Each structure stands twice: as structure tokens, then as C-alpha cells.
Amino acid sequence: MNKLILWISAIFGFVFQAYAQDFYSQKDRNYWLGKAEENIPKLTESIEQPKEVVRMVEDKGAYQGWKAERAFPVQQFYQTSLKKQESFILDFGEHLTGYFTFAVTPLNRTPDAPARIKFTFGEVPSELATPFDPSRDGLSRAWLQDEIVTVTTVPDTIIIPRRLAFRYVKIELYHAPNYDFAVSDACCKAVTSASGKPEPLPETTPAIVRDIDRVGLNTLKECMQTVYEDGPKRDQRLWIGDLYLEALANTYSYRRHDLTKRCLYLLAGLADDSGYLNGTVFERPYPHPQAKQLLLDYALLYNVSVKDYLQATGDKQTAEDLWKVVKKQTEIIPLYLQENGLMNFEKANQEWWIFIDWRDGLYKEVSLQGLSIFALKQTYELAKLLGREKELDHLPKMIKKMTDAARKYFYDKKTGLFAGMNNKQISYSSQLWMALGGVTTKAESQRALKALQTSENVVHTGTPYAYHYYIQALLNCGLNNEAKEALIAYWGGMVRKGADTFWEAYDPVNDFISPYNFYPMNSYCHAWSCTPVYFIRKYPEIFQAK
């Protein structure tokens, strides 16, 4: 057994002692965590230099009202006293995740006091133009990437120990000593577990699709660390929902299946003592879950991830190792399944976090029903691949009961749209999950998805995460042209607004959308936004064609 895992558990008394009356045995957890440890990928490192010095210019036509304009060459900055201009902004020309290094050099006399400098790191221009304080969000202020560094000995070279995610670096004189000095030799040791270069798209592929694919690959690369991180700026951890989508894109690009394997084992080893999966887990300072962070839809999507992994790799042993975890997640649905075939949404919503999408006011009853049906079908497919369908022979009957109920209680034959029992809201999420769950025929799915374009008061998606499922629903029901147009309009919209990597939250009509009430807190390189890579490369006849 992996000695490191056993040592960690002994020191912290956390991982295993918390499971005194555990659904899984300690032997199982040791094995899963050991396999996760064995599959930690090696990080690829590169040294990246800033390309130029820029200034941020207010522009109402630019994304979030700010754009970067070239000011002068980097070498000129290296020779300029920081005291004479007080602030500079370096542009590295691309999004990077890694460790920032700089040197401090005296210019006119012997240094006799410390120099104090403030660094602010931004993924997009507005982060360097918007005051961070007072912070108006519900998350830790410390996620915002600003650091005050005291350089005691000048000259010196300093590495900021915090791993950062950025394109732009604002350098400001914070406390001035009596002597002049310059900041020089700035660089970033960029890190990622992505390796090699995915096969380039054919030259005949439309330029905007090639651009979307390029930005999607950059997004995935930056989020591929020693787990699939949701965002290298924030939250820097593994979430099941991000894992599912990142793994899809990885299968059609970098093919680092060891990273997917690690994440699946890590989530299993850190499941709740009930046997249900925590929605998110941490690697450091030792592997541990965000306790009681139970997401119903994410737990179900874990099963789909295991099935997809098996199909992508043929690694039957890993799927067998994780089978008991997969099987346990199917037990969630019967806890809330009523006699009429509907999930008891209100009860489930009280006892679990049901995510679906970041969108204010979204009512999730219909979405949960459709997602549950989808996950059960995918789990049964996994069971058949493993020759274990007899263990889940009750699922087909349950799926039919839930499908019939959705059609009976949620479906309006006149409009062709689905709405909840107690809330008649029409949303993208409701329609797409009914389509993905196969509740509707292809023709009915087409009608519902098309009707969204002309219906009033429709609740749209709030994130690329939910929009991924919308694209997949369009493809599943044969609306291929609409899927291509939607992908180009949505992710192409981010590209046209200057995205180097795709963002956590995006609304084409609201550049300031934020789940946190403060847009600088948003992650502007976010894992769940990378899936154009998957669509473009899995369906070349649709997305690569002119």
C-alpha cells in the first residue's frame, strides 16, 4: 500500500478516522487513494517572457469596458526607474498558469533600505482597472491575485511562491526607498500536465472555428494540473462536473487518460461516509473532500464519466475497481422517487445542492428529472459493458416510469415545451435535459429546442457549462446546423471579445455577469468552458466543414 497515503492519514487523522461507520471499507479507500497517487501526472514546465508593456484604456466597446494598448518594449521598462513612473503593466501575450519571478536592480546609488512593490495579476484587462476593495462578493478576498512583496536585499531575484493564473501583471511602487531601482528579468515558469500538441485542424476549417478550438485547447491545458482543476485562478480544485467535461475534451485532444484515471480514483477514495460522492475534493496539503459538499447532479455524472473513460481507454480494470462507487450513486434517485414517477424535487433540493447551472431564478425540477434519467441510462450502458447488467436489472423499469411521468406531468403538447408542476418557468435547462434524457423523440426535441427561440420570458443558460449540454442536445436530435451556429455564436462571441481562454460565466448580452456579485472574482480560464474542443473534433463533418 502506498506509504505516503498511510502516513498522511496517520498524521492528520482525517481521511480514514472520519469513516468509522463507513459504507466503504478502509481497504477500499486505501486502494483508491493509492491508485490516485500512482497516477499523478508529471507537470511540463516552460519559461515564458513578457511580450510588451501595455496600458489599460477605457473603451465602452471592449469587454467589460477596458482594453490593453501597446505602450513600449519590455527592455525599455527594464531600464526605467520604478520611482519615476510608479506603475507598469506587462503583457505576456497569452494566459499562463505558474510561478512569477522578477529581479530588482539599483540604478543610481547603493541601496540602503528595503523596496516594497505591489503586483496585481489579471486574466483580462478589467481585473487591472477595477479596484478590488471594497470586495463585494461572497468569496474570500484572497482569491484576487494581488501580492505586496518586500525586497530586503537589493539587488535580488524573487520568486512569488503563490501559483498564479494571468496574462497581465501590473507592477506598482508601494513604498519608495531613497534610491532609484528597476524591476527586470520578469518571467513565468508555466506549468501544466498537458503534453504534446493535438492534431491541427484542416486548413479548410473556418477561421472562427480554428480560433475557438485554439482557445478551447488553451483553456483545457491551463486547467490540466495534477487534477482537472475547475479554474487555475479560482478554485484550484477538482469538481465532478468539470471533470466530466474536461475528460471529454481531453479524449479528443491531449489524451492524458492518466489524469482522468487519477481524478476518478481520488473522488472515490474521498467519498462521503454514506457512500455518496462529494462534489469537490482537494489534493493539498493532503487529499481530503470539501466535507458535506454533496451535489446530486454531480454524483450522478460521475457514473457517466466512468463509462466514458472505459470507452475511451478500454481500461476495464479501473471501471471494475470503481463499480461499487458507481452502483452506490444509483441509490440516490430511489430516495426521492415518488409513486407517480417524479422526483420529489423540493425534498431533494433541501438535502442536496442541485447545481444544473449558475443562473439566477432558474427552477430545476424538470432539469433534475431529465438529468437523472440520462445518468441512469448511461450507468446501465456501463453495466452492460462490464457484464454487470443483472446487478442493475431494476433500472430499465425505473427509467421508463420516470420518463412516462415526465411526459405526463411536465410536457405541454400544445407548446411542445416542458415546465415544472409548481413553477411553469420555461428554461433552456429544462428542455435540453429532457432531450438528453431521451424523454422526447427527435422530432419533439427539435420542436422544443426551436421553440425556445420564439417563446417569451425564457430563462437562458448562464454558463458555458450549461451551454455545452444545449449544444449536445441539438446534436442528439439532429439539429446539426443549429448546433454549429450556436457554438460559433456563443464561444465565438468570447473569442471576438478577446478571450485567450474561455470564461466561467458568459452571457452574450451582459459582460458583467458574475455568480459572486463582483466580476473580478470570476474565473476567466475555466475548465467547464473548454468543450468546443470536444465538439469540433468529435463531429468534424459538422463543425469543421465550411
Backbone torsions as a table, in degrees:
resi	resn	phi	psi	omega
1	MET	NA	145.7	-176.7
2	ASN	-59.9	118.3	-175.0
3	LYS	-66.0	-33.8	-179.7
4	LEU	-61.8	-45.3	-179.7
5	ILE	-62.1	-44.0	-179.5
6	LEU	-65.6	-37.7	178.2
7	TRP	-64.8	-43.3	179.8
8	ILE	-60.5	-45.7	-177.6
9	SER	-65.0	-34.5	179.2
10	ALA	-70.1	-40.8	-177.6
11	ILE	-67.8	-48.6	-171.6
12	PHE	-92.8	-15.4	179.0
13	GLY	55.6	32.0	-171.2
14	PHE	-110.2	-53.7	-167.4
15	VAL	-64.5	-44.9	-172.5
16	PHE	-102.2	-32.5	-178.7
17	GLN	-65.8	-24.6	179.6
18	ALA	-71.0	-9.1	-174.9
19	TYR	-114.8	45.4	-177.8
20	ALA	-59.4	-40.9	176.0
21	GLN	-117.6	78.9	-166.2
22	ASP	-107.1	143.7	174.7
23	PHE	-65.0	-36.8	178.3
24	TYR	-99.6	151.0	179.2
25	SER	-78.2	159.0	175.9
26	GLN	-63.2	-33.5	177.9
27	LYS	-60.9	-43.7	177.8
28	ASP	-60.1	-48.7	-176.5
29	ARG	-64.3	-42.0	176.6
30	ASN	-58.3	-43.3	-178.2
31	TYR	-65.0	-48.3	-178.3
32	TRP	-62.5	-44.4	-179.8
33	LEU	-68.9	-33.7	175.2
34	GLY	-63.9	-41.6	177.4
35	LYS	-66.3	-36.7	176.4
36	ALA	-62.6	-41.4	179.0
37	GLU	-64.4	-40.2	-179.5
38	GLU	-63.3	-26.5	-174.2
39	ASN	-103.6	18.3	173.8
40	ILE	-63.6	121.6	-177.9
41	PRO	-77.9	152.4	174.3
42	LYS	-77.5	134.2	179.3
43	LEU	-82.3	136.6	173.4
44	THR	-88.1	131.8	-178.3
45	GLU	-114.1	145.3	173.6
46	SER	-145.9	147.0	178.5
47	ILE	-97.6	119.5	-176.5
48	GLU	-114.6	138.4	-177.3
49	GLN	-108.4	150.0	174.2
50	PRO	-64.9	147.9	-176.1
51	LYS	-92.6	-35.0	-177.8
52	GLU	-167.3	169.2	172.3
53	VAL	-97.0	135.0	-177.6
54	VAL	-127.0	166.2	171.1
55	ARG	-122.3	147.5	177.1
56	MET	-89.6	127.4	-175.4
57	VAL	-118.5	131.2	178.6
58	GLU	-71.3	131.1	-176.8
59	ASP	-151.9	112.5	-177.0
60	LYS	-62.2	-22.5	180.0
61	GLY	-86.9	-7.7	-178.6
62	ALA	-90.5	161.4	179.0
63	TYR	-59.6	124.8	-178.4
64	GLN	56.4	20.5	169.3
65	GLY	85.8	7.1	-178.3
66	TRP	-138.7	146.6	174.4
67	LYS	-138.8	158.5	178.5
68	ALA	-97.6	132.7	175.8
69	GLU	-121.0	142.3	-179.8
70	ARG	-62.6	135.1	178.5
71	ALA	-108.1	-58.2	179.3
72	PHE	-166.6	170.5	-176.7
73	PRO	-67.7	155.9	-179.1
74	VAL	-62.5	-40.0	-177.6
75	GLN	-61.1	-32.9	176.5
76	GLN	-65.8	-39.2	176.7
77	PHE	-62.1	-42.1	-177.6
78	TYR	-63.1	-21.5	-178.2
79	GLN	-102.4	4.4	-175.7
80	THR	-104.9	134.0	177.4
81	SER	-63.3	130.6	177.3
82	LEU	-66.4	-25.8	179.0
83	LYS	-67.7	-27.3	-174.8
84	LYS	-82.3	-23.2	178.4
85	GLN	-121.7	-20.4	173.5
86	GLU	73.5	-28.0	176.6
87	SER	-151.6	146.7	177.7
88	PHE	-142.0	156.1	175.4
89	ILE	-125.5	120.7	176.5
90	LEU	-92.1	139.7	177.0
91	ASP	-115.5	117.5	179.6
92	PHE	-84.7	-3.9	173.3
93	GLY	80.7	-7.8	179.0
94	GLU	-162.1	161.6	176.9
95	HIS	-73.5	134.5	179.7
96	LEU	-130.3	149.3	172.0
97	THR	-124.3	119.7	-177.9
98	GLY	168.1	-149.9	-168.7
99	TYR	-119.9	125.5	-173.7
100	PHE	-92.2	133.0	179.3
101	THR	-125.2	144.8	176.4
102	PHE	-150.2	160.0	176.0
103	ALA	-115.9	152.0	175.0
104	VAL	-120.1	126.9	-174.3
105	THR	-126.9	127.7	176.6
106	PRO	-71.5	152.4	-175.5
107	LEU	-116.2	-32.0	-169.6
108	ASN	-133.9	-10.5	-178.5
109	ARG	-163.8	170.7	-179.8
110	THR	-69.6	124.9	178.8
111	PRO	-64.6	135.2	-178.8
112	ASP	-131.4	16.2	180.0
113	ALA	-160.1	160.6	177.2
114	PRO	-67.6	155.7	172.0
115	ALA	-111.4	137.9	-179.0
116	ARG	-121.3	125.0	-172.6
117	ILE	-129.3	142.2	176.2
118	LYS	-107.0	133.6	176.6
119	PHE	-117.4	131.9	174.2
120	THR	-123.9	128.2	-175.4
121	PHE	-110.1	132.5	-176.4
122	GLY	-131.7	140.1	173.8
123	GLU	-83.3	-29.9	178.9
124	VAL	-132.5	158.2	-175.8
125	PRO	-55.4	-38.3	-174.6
126	SER	-62.1	-26.0	179.8
127	GLU	-63.4	-28.0	-179.7
128	LEU	-92.0	-5.4	-178.8
129	ALA	-112.7	-7.0	-177.5
130	THR	-108.1	120.6	177.9
131	PRO	-58.1	133.3	179.5
132	PHE	-76.8	-22.3	-176.5
133	ASP	-118.7	141.3	-1.6
134	PRO	-75.4	135.5	178.9
135	SER	-69.5	137.3	-173.1
136	ARG	-117.8	20.4	-176.5
137	ASP	-107.7	178.1	179.7
138	GLY	-99.4	5.5	179.8
139	LEU	-104.4	168.3	-178.1
140	SER	-60.6	130.6	175.5
141	ARG	-57.3	-26.9	-175.7
142	ALA	-69.0	-13.3	174.5
143	TRP	-67.1	-28.9	178.6
144	LEU	-66.7	137.6	-165.2
145	GLN	-95.3	76.2	171.2
146	ASP	-129.1	140.5	-175.8
147	GLU	-137.3	133.2	173.1
148	ILE	-102.6	121.4	-174.4
149	VAL	-115.2	126.0	173.6
150	THR	-98.4	117.9	179.0
151	VAL	-97.8	106.6	-173.9
152	THR	-76.3	-39.1	-177.6
153	THR	-113.3	124.7	179.0
154	VAL	-123.3	126.0	7.9
155	PRO	-79.9	159.9	178.4
156	ASP	-165.7	162.9	173.5
157	THR	-118.3	130.3	-172.1
158	ILE	-121.6	136.8	171.0
159	ILE	-110.4	121.3	174.8
160	ILE	-72.3	121.3	-171.3
161	PRO	-69.8	-24.0	-178.3
162	ARG	-73.2	130.2	173.3
163	ARG	-71.8	135.3	-171.6
164	LEU	-124.8	160.3	176.3
165	ALA	-130.7	119.6	-169.2
166	PHE	-166.7	165.3	162.2
167	ARG	-118.3	-38.1	-174.7
168	TYR	-110.2	145.5	175.8
169	VAL	-130.2	118.5	175.2
170	LYS	-94.2	127.2	-177.7
171	ILE	-116.0	120.1	-175.7
172	GLU	-126.2	140.1	171.9
173	LEU	-71.1	123.7	-175.4
174	TYR	-101.2	-50.8	172.3
175	HIS	-132.4	121.8	-172.2
176	ALA	-88.6	128.4	169.3
177	PRO	-79.7	-179.8	-177.8
178	ASN	-76.6	-19.5	-175.6
179	TYR	-100.9	157.8	174.1
180	ASP	-82.2	146.1	175.9
181	PHE	-151.2	160.5	178.8
182	ALA	-124.6	148.8	169.7
183	VAL	-92.9	134.0	-177.4
184	SER	-145.5	175.3	174.0
185	ASP	52.5	40.7	177.1
186	ALA	-71.9	139.2	176.5
187	CYS	-159.2	168.2	177.5
188	CYS	-129.4	127.4	169.3
189	LYS	-85.3	97.2	-175.8
190	ALA	-80.7	141.7	-177.1
191	VAL	-131.1	143.3	175.0
192	THR	-163.3	154.2	173.3
193	SER	-93.2	-3.7	173.2
194	ALA	-68.7	139.5	179.8
195	SER	-138.5	151.3	-178.3
196	GLY	73.4	-179.9	179.0
197	LYS	-121.0	125.1	176.4
198	PRO	-58.4	155.3	-179.6
199	GLU	-57.0	131.0	-179.6
200	PRO	-68.3	152.5	176.8
201	LEU	-74.3	153.1	177.6
202	PRO	-58.5	148.4	179.9
203	GLU	-61.9	-22.4	179.9
204	THR	-76.2	-9.7	178.0
205	THR	-65.1	135.8	178.6
206	PRO	-53.2	142.2	-175.3
207	ALA	-56.3	-41.3	-177.9
208	ILE	-66.3	-34.7	177.9
209	VAL	-68.9	-40.0	176.1
210	ARG	-61.9	-39.8	178.5
211	ASP	-65.1	-43.0	178.7
212	ILE	-62.2	-43.4	178.4
213	ASP	-61.6	-43.6	-179.9
214	ARG	-60.6	-46.5	-179.3
215	VAL	-68.7	-36.6	176.6
216	GLY	-63.2	-42.2	177.0
217	LEU	-63.4	-40.5	177.0
218	ASN	-62.0	-41.2	179.2
219	THR	-61.0	-49.1	-179.8
220	LEU	-62.5	-45.3	-179.7
221	LYS	-57.0	-45.5	-177.4
222	GLU	-66.5	-30.3	-178.2
223	CYS	-88.4	-9.7	176.8
224	MET	-86.1	96.4	176.6
225	GLN	-114.6	-132.7	176.8
226	THR	-85.8	-6.4	159.8
227	VAL	-136.5	172.5	167.8
228	TYR	-74.2	101.4	179.2
229	GLU	-78.9	148.7	176.1
230	ASP	-72.3	-41.4	176.3
231	GLY	-152.6	130.6	-179.5
232	PRO	-71.6	-19.3	172.5
233	LYS	-84.1	-45.3	-174.6
234	ARG	-165.4	119.8	25.2
235	ASP	-109.5	-2.3	176.4
236	GLN	59.3	42.3	178.8
237	ARG	-146.6	174.8	-178.2
238	LEU	-96.0	122.4	172.5
239	TRP	-116.7	144.3	-177.0
240	ILE	-63.2	-41.3	-178.3
241	GLY	-61.8	-39.7	177.1
242	ASP	-70.5	-41.5	176.6
243	LEU	-53.4	-47.8	-177.1
244	TYR	-56.9	-47.2	-176.5
245	LEU	-76.6	-38.3	177.8
246	GLU	-62.7	-40.5	-179.4
247	ALA	-63.8	-37.7	176.1
248	LEU	-59.6	-48.4	-179.2
249	ALA	-66.6	-39.5	179.5
250	ASN	-61.5	-38.5	-179.2
251	THR	-59.7	-30.5	-177.9
252	TYR	-104.4	16.2	-180.0
253	SER	-143.7	-89.8	-173.6
254	TYR	-77.9	-25.9	176.4
255	ARG	58.9	39.4	174.1
256	ARG	-87.9	74.8	-175.7
257	HIS	-70.1	-19.7	175.5
258	ASP	-63.8	-32.2	178.3
259	LEU	-68.6	-43.2	176.2
260	THR	-60.4	-45.6	-179.8
261	LYS	-59.0	-45.1	178.9
262	ARG	-58.4	-46.0	-176.4
263	CYS	-65.0	-40.8	179.8
264	LEU	-63.3	-43.5	178.1
265	TYR	-67.8	-40.2	-178.4
266	LEU	-62.1	-43.7	178.3
267	LEU	-63.5	-39.1	178.9
268	ALA	-64.7	-45.7	-177.8
269	GLY	-65.8	-20.2	-177.4
270	LEU	-113.1	23.1	177.6
271	ALA	-63.7	159.2	176.4
272	ASP	-63.2	155.9	-178.8
273	ASP	-65.0	-14.5	173.3
274	SER	-73.5	-14.7	-175.4
275	GLY	100.0	-11.6	179.8
276	TYR	-85.0	151.9	-174.2
277	LEU	-82.2	136.9	168.1
278	ASN	-72.5	142.8	-176.6
279	GLY	-68.5	-23.3	-176.4
280	THR	-148.4	145.8	179.7
281	VAL	-137.7	161.1	-180.0
282	PHE	-115.0	149.7	173.4
283	GLU	-90.1	-35.5	-168.8
284	ARG	-121.2	149.8	3.7
285	PRO	-76.0	-6.3	175.3
286	TYR	-155.9	157.5	-178.5
287	PRO	-62.9	123.8	178.8
288	HIS	-158.0	153.5	179.7
289	PRO	-87.6	162.5	163.6
290	GLN	-81.4	95.7	-166.5
291	ALA	-55.3	137.7	177.2
292	LYS	63.4	19.5	175.0
293	GLN	-90.8	71.0	-174.3
294	LEU	-93.0	119.1	177.8
295	LEU	-113.2	117.0	-174.5
296	LEU	-61.9	-50.5	-177.4
297	ASP	-66.1	-34.3	178.8
298	TYR	-68.1	-41.8	178.7
299	ALA	-57.5	-40.3	179.9
300	LEU	-70.5	-36.2	-179.6
301	LEU	-71.0	-19.3	173.9
302	TYR	-57.2	-43.0	-179.7
303	ASN	-59.5	-40.3	179.9
304	VAL	-66.0	-36.9	179.0
305	SER	-64.1	-40.6	178.2
306	VAL	-64.1	-43.2	178.7
307	LYS	-61.9	-45.8	179.9
308	ASP	-62.8	-39.2	178.8
309	TYR	-62.0	-44.7	179.2
310	LEU	-60.9	-44.4	-179.3
311	GLN	-66.8	-33.7	-178.5
312	ALA	-75.7	-30.3	-170.5
313	THR	-116.0	-24.3	-172.0
314	GLY	73.5	9.8	-178.0
315	ASP	-79.8	84.4	-176.7
316	LYS	-70.0	-30.8	-177.5
317	GLN	-61.5	-43.7	179.5
318	THR	-63.3	-44.1	178.0
319	ALA	-61.4	-38.8	177.1
320	GLU	-65.9	-42.2	178.9
321	ASP	-57.7	-35.7	-173.7
322	LEU	-97.8	2.7	-174.3
323	TRP	-57.7	-42.7	-177.6
324	LYS	-65.0	-29.6	176.3
325	VAL	-70.7	-46.2	177.7
326	VAL	-57.2	-48.5	-177.2
327	LYS	-61.8	-38.6	-179.6
328	LYS	-63.8	-36.5	-177.9
329	GLN	-65.5	-28.0	178.9
330	THR	-68.0	-15.4	-179.9
331	GLU	-79.6	-8.5	178.8
332	ILE	-67.0	-45.7	-171.9
333	ILE	-61.9	-45.2	179.1
334	PRO	-60.5	-21.4	177.9
335	LEU	-63.8	-24.7	-174.3
336	TYR	-121.6	0.3	-177.8
337	LEU	-79.9	121.8	-177.8
338	GLN	-90.5	169.4	-178.3
339	GLU	-59.1	-31.3	-178.1
340	ASN	-80.6	-0.5	177.0
341	GLY	93.5	-4.2	178.0
342	LEU	-93.4	146.3	170.5
343	MET	-69.0	140.7	174.0
344	ASN	-78.6	87.1	-171.3
345	PHE	-63.0	-43.8	-175.7
346	GLU	-61.7	-42.0	179.1
347	LYS	-67.4	-45.9	179.9
348	ALA	-61.1	-38.6	-178.2
349	ASN	-69.0	-24.0	176.4
350	GLN	-79.6	-30.7	-172.0
351	GLU	-100.8	-13.7	-180.0
352	TRP	-135.0	160.1	163.8
353	TRP	-86.6	120.2	174.9
354	ILE	-105.9	110.8	-169.5
355	PHE	-84.6	-69.5	-178.0
356	ILE	64.3	-55.7	-178.1
357	ASP	-170.5	153.0	166.8
358	TRP	-82.2	100.6	175.0
359	ARG	-156.4	115.8	-179.1
360	ASP	-55.7	132.6	174.3
361	GLY	82.8	0.9	-179.1
362	LEU	-67.9	126.9	175.8
363	TYR	-97.0	127.1	-162.5
364	LYS	-109.6	9.2	-176.2
365	GLU	-60.0	-50.1	-177.7
366	VAL	-67.7	-42.1	179.9
367	SER	-59.1	-43.9	-179.3
368	LEU	-62.4	-41.4	178.6
369	GLN	-60.8	-46.7	-178.4
370	GLY	-67.8	-42.8	179.0
371	LEU	-63.3	-38.5	179.5
372	SER	-64.2	-42.3	177.2
373	ILE	-62.9	-45.3	177.9
374	PHE	-56.4	-48.5	-176.7
375	ALA	-66.4	-39.0	178.2
376	LEU	-64.2	-41.0	178.3
377	LYS	-63.1	-43.7	-179.8
378	GLN	-66.5	-37.8	178.3
379	THR	-65.3	-40.2	178.6
380	TYR	-66.2	-35.0	175.0
381	GLU	-63.3	-40.5	176.4
382	LEU	-62.2	-44.0	178.8
383	ALA	-57.2	-40.8	179.2
384	LYS	-67.7	-38.1	177.7
385	LEU	-62.8	-29.9	-179.7
386	LEU	-95.5	-0.6	-176.9
387	GLY	68.7	29.3	-176.8
388	ARG	-116.9	20.6	-175.4
389	GLU	-63.0	-24.8	178.8
390	LYS	-65.1	-28.6	178.9
391	GLU	-69.6	-20.9	-179.7
392	LEU	-125.1	36.5	-176.2
393	ASP	-70.3	-7.2	176.5
394	HIS	-84.3	-13.2	-174.3
395	LEU	-66.6	-44.4	-179.8
396	PRO	-55.3	-40.4	179.1
397	LYS	-66.8	-40.6	178.8
398	MET	-64.7	-42.2	179.6
399	ILE	-60.8	-44.7	-179.7
400	LYS	-63.6	-42.5	179.5
401	LYS	-61.0	-43.9	-179.1
402	MET	-69.7	-37.8	178.5
403	THR	-65.6	-46.4	178.8
404	ASP	-60.3	-40.5	-179.5
405	ALA	-66.0	-40.8	179.3
406	ALA	-61.1	-41.9	179.4
407	ARG	-69.1	-36.8	-177.0
408	LYS	-72.8	-42.8	-170.4
409	TYR	-101.5	-23.6	-174.9
410	PHE	-107.7	-22.4	-168.5
411	TYR	-90.7	129.5	175.5
412	ASP	-104.1	107.3	-176.6
413	LYS	-64.6	-26.8	-179.1
414	LYS	-70.0	-44.2	-178.2
415	THR	-93.9	-20.6	-176.0
416	GLY	76.6	15.6	-176.3
417	LEU	-116.3	159.1	179.3
418	PHE	-105.9	141.1	174.9
419	ALA	-146.4	157.1	-176.6
420	GLY	-73.4	171.0	-179.6
421	MET	-69.6	-45.9	-174.3
422	ASN	-103.7	-3.3	-179.9
423	ASN	-144.7	116.8	-174.0
424	LYS	-89.2	23.0	179.3
425	GLN	-59.6	138.1	173.5
426	ILE	-103.1	121.9	-178.0
427	SER	-135.7	156.3	171.8
428	TYR	-57.8	-44.5	-175.4
429	SER	-59.6	-42.0	179.9
430	SER	-61.3	-47.1	-175.8
431	GLN	-69.0	-42.7	-174.9
432	LEU	-68.8	-36.1	179.9
433	TRP	-75.3	-27.7	171.5
434	MET	-66.2	-38.1	178.3
435	ALA	-69.2	-46.7	-179.1
436	LEU	-65.8	-31.5	177.3
437	GLY	-76.5	-7.0	-179.4
438	GLY	72.1	23.2	177.7
439	VAL	-68.9	-33.5	-179.3
440	THR	-107.1	156.4	170.8
441	THR	-70.8	170.8	177.2
442	LYS	-59.4	-43.1	-179.3
443	ALA	-64.2	-41.8	179.8
444	GLU	-68.0	-38.3	177.7
445	SER	-64.1	-42.9	177.4
446	GLN	-58.9	-44.5	-178.8
447	ARG	-62.1	-44.7	-178.2
448	ALA	-65.2	-46.4	-177.0
449	LEU	-68.1	-34.4	176.0
450	LYS	-71.1	-35.3	-178.3
451	ALA	-64.7	-24.7	178.1
452	LEU	-58.8	-29.4	-175.7
453	GLN	-72.5	-22.9	-175.1
454	THR	-116.7	-8.1	-179.4
455	SER	-77.5	149.4	179.6
456	GLU	-87.1	151.0	173.6
457	ASN	58.0	37.3	177.6
458	VAL	-78.9	135.7	175.8
459	VAL	-86.7	114.9	-177.0
460	HIS	-81.9	173.1	173.5
461	THR	-72.4	155.5	178.9
462	GLY	-112.0	-11.3	-174.2
463	THR	-141.5	157.7	171.0
464	PRO	-60.4	-25.6	176.5
465	TYR	-57.1	-54.3	-179.7
466	ALA	-69.4	-32.6	-178.6
467	TYR	-68.1	-29.3	173.2
468	HIS	-54.7	-46.8	-177.1
469	TYR	-69.4	-29.2	175.0
470	TYR	-65.0	-45.3	178.1
471	ILE	-61.1	-44.0	-179.2
472	GLN	-64.2	-37.6	178.0
473	ALA	-63.8	-41.8	176.9
474	LEU	-59.9	-43.6	-180.0
475	LEU	-66.0	-41.6	-177.2
476	ASN	-61.6	-30.9	-177.8
477	CYS	-101.5	12.0	172.7
478	GLY	85.7	11.1	177.2
479	LEU	-88.2	65.0	-172.0
480	ASN	-68.0	-43.4	179.1
481	ASN	-63.7	-41.2	178.8
482	GLU	-64.4	-37.2	178.5
483	ALA	-63.8	-44.1	179.5
484	LYS	-64.9	-44.2	179.6
485	GLU	-62.4	-40.6	-179.1
486	ALA	-67.5	-41.9	179.5
487	LEU	-63.0	-44.6	-179.8
488	ILE	-66.2	-39.6	-179.1
489	ALA	-67.0	-41.9	-173.0
490	TYR	-80.4	-63.0	-179.3
491	TRP	-72.2	-32.7	174.2
492	GLY	-63.4	-30.2	175.4
493	GLY	-61.8	-40.2	177.0
494	MET	-66.9	-41.2	178.6
495	VAL	-59.8	-45.2	-178.3
496	ARG	-66.3	-23.2	177.4
497	LYS	-90.8	9.4	171.7
498	GLY	97.9	14.1	-176.3
499	ALA	-65.2	128.6	169.2
500	ASP	-88.3	-32.1	175.0
501	THR	-138.5	156.6	-175.2
502	PHE	-84.2	149.5	-165.2
503	TRP	-93.9	158.8	179.7
504	GLU	-64.6	-44.8	-178.9
505	ALA	-127.6	135.1	178.9
506	TYR	-149.8	126.8	174.0
507	ASP	-128.3	117.7	-176.1
508	PRO	-55.7	-21.5	-178.1
509	VAL	-107.8	5.1	-179.5
510	ASN	-146.6	96.9	-177.9
511	ASP	-69.2	-13.2	-174.1
512	PHE	-106.6	14.5	178.5
513	ILE	-59.1	136.5	179.6
514	SER	-154.3	131.0	173.3
515	PRO	-68.3	-8.6	-171.1
516	TYR	-116.9	8.5	178.3
517	ASN	64.5	16.6	179.6
518	PHE	-158.3	101.8	-168.3
519	TYR	-63.7	-26.1	174.7
520	PRO	-62.2	-19.2	178.3
521	MET	-78.0	-15.6	179.0
522	ASN	-59.5	152.0	170.7
523	SER	-88.5	123.0	-179.1
524	TYR	-100.9	8.8	166.5
525	CYS	-137.6	100.7	-170.2
526	HIS	-130.1	133.3	-170.7
527	ALA	-55.7	-43.3	-172.5
528	TRP	-71.0	-1.3	-179.0
529	SER	-97.8	1.6	-170.6
530	CYS	-87.5	-2.1	-165.3
531	THR	-74.4	-6.8	167.7
532	PRO	-53.4	-31.3	176.1
533	VAL	-55.5	-45.2	179.9
534	TYR	-64.1	-49.6	-177.2
535	PHE	-64.8	-47.4	-175.5
536	ILE	-62.6	-36.8	-175.0
537	ARG	-92.0	-26.5	176.9
538	LYS	-79.5	-34.4	-176.7
539	TYR	-118.2	63.5	-175.6
540	PRO	-62.1	-32.0	-177.9
541	GLU	-67.0	-18.9	178.9
542	ILE	-96.6	-53.5	-168.2
543	PHE	-91.9	-22.7	-179.7
544	GLN	-93.6	-10.8	-178.6
545	ALA	-77.0	150.3	177.5
546	LYS	-73.1	NA	NA
